[in-house]
Amino acid sequence: MTLRAPLAELAIVFLRLGATAFGGPAAHIAMLRDETVDRRKWLTDREFLDIIAATNLIPGPNSTEIAIHLGYKRCGPAGLLVAGTCFILPASLIVAAIAWSYVRYGNTPQATWLMYGVGPVIIAIVLQAVVKLGRTTITGVLPSLLGALVVVLSLTGVNELALLIGSGLAVMVITLGQRRELGAMLVPLVIASTALRAATIAATVASVPITLTRLTLFFLKVGSILFGSGYVLLAFLRADLTERWGWLTEQQLIDAITVGQLTPGPVFTTATFIGYLIGGWAGAVLATVAIFTPGFVFVAVTQSIIPRLRASKVTSSLLDGVVVASLGLMVAVTWQLGLAAIVDVPTSVLAIATAAILLTWKPNSTWLILGGALAGWLLRGGDAW
C-alpha cells in the first residue's frame, strides 16, 4: 500500500507532462524541474543537476532518461517503469495516430499555428529554468568562463559529447591542481567526434528486405549508441533506412522528423511513425519499445552510481564540469530555439508576457503551454483552414 499513492501520483504527473511537453529536450527539462523541484520538492536543484549530468554521459533521449531517473528516485524500480512509460506513452499514441492518417491520406497535419504560439512560451519557461539552475551551478569564475566557452563552442557546431567530456576533464584537472589549457583537452575530443560523425553518416546503398526483426534490432541499436539531438537521430535514420537499405524515401524521413518535432514528448517517438510506415501497428510498437528500452537499462545501472561519484573528490569534480557544460548546452539550445520561435511582435509579446507571469505568479508550466497553443490558434489558426 505504501507505494500505491506515490506510483499513482507519478503516473498522473508524467502522463500530463508527456502530453504537454512541446519544444524539445531543453523545454522538457525545464518542465520536469518545475514539477519535481519547485512544486513537489522531490529533490534539490543540486540533485536534479547531477541527474542531468549523468544522463548526458549515456546514450539515449536525455529528457526521457531524466524522467526515468526521477521515477526511480521517487519510487525505486517500479517508479522507473511508471514514470518512463507514462512520459513516453502520450506522444507515442499521438504519433501512431498521425502515422495511420499519413498512410491513409498521404500527408502530415498542418499545425504551424501550434508552434507559433507555444514556441515563445517555451523559450520563457526554459530561460527561467536555466536561471534557477545557474544559481546553483555558476558559483565562481571558473564555472562562469567554462559555461560561456561551452555556449560559444556549441553554437559553432562542436559535438555535444566532446564538450561534456572536455568540461568534466577540465574541472577535474584544475580541481586536482594539475593545470592544463582547456583547448588542448578539447581539440582531440572534437577531432574524434567529427571523425565519428563522418563514419556514422557514411553508408553504402544496398536493398535489404524489410523484416520486423531487422527493424527492431535497428532501433535497439540507435537507442543504445545515439548521443545528441534530434538532428543526430536524423543522421542515423538517413544513413541506414534511406541510403543503405532503401526502406524510406527522403520525403518520408523528413515527414517523420517533422511529426516528432511537432508533437509533445520525446523526439525519439519518430521511431513510432517510421515503425508504422514500415511494419504497420506491430512495427510501430516494436520500434518504440526498441528505441526506448536501452534508456531504462542505462538509468537503472547508473542511478546508484551518482552518489558514489559525489563521494569522490576526483569524480565529483568531473561531474561538476559536466553539470556546467550541460547548462551551457541548454543556453545554446535556448538561443537557437529563440531565434526560430520569436520572429515578430506577437511572439515577442508572448515570450515577455510568459516571463512576467512566471516571475509574478509562478503557475504550472502546463497551463502556460496550453495558453500559448490557444494564442497561436487565435493568431494563426485560420491559416490551416
Buried (B, 14 or more C-beta within 10 A) or exposed (E): EEBEEBBEBBBEBBBBBBBBBBBBBBBBBBBBBBBBBBEEEBBEBBBBBBBBBBBBBBBBBBBBBBBBBBBBBBBBEBBBBBBBBBBBBBBBBBBBBBBBEBEEEEEBBEBEBBBBBBBBBBBBBBBBBBEBBBEBBBEEEBBBBBBBBBBEBBEEEBBBBBBBBBBBBBBBBBBEEEEEEBEEBBEEBBEBBBEBBEEBEEEEEEEEEEEBEBBBEBBBBBBBEBBBBBEBBBEBBBBBBBBBBBBBEEEBBBBBBBBBBBBBBBBBBBBBBBBBBBBBEEBBBBBBBBBBBBBBBBBBEBBEEBEEBBEEEEBBBBBBBBBBBBBBBBBBBBBBBBEEBBEEEBBEEBBEBBBEBBEEEEEBBBEBBBBBBEBBBEBBBEEEE
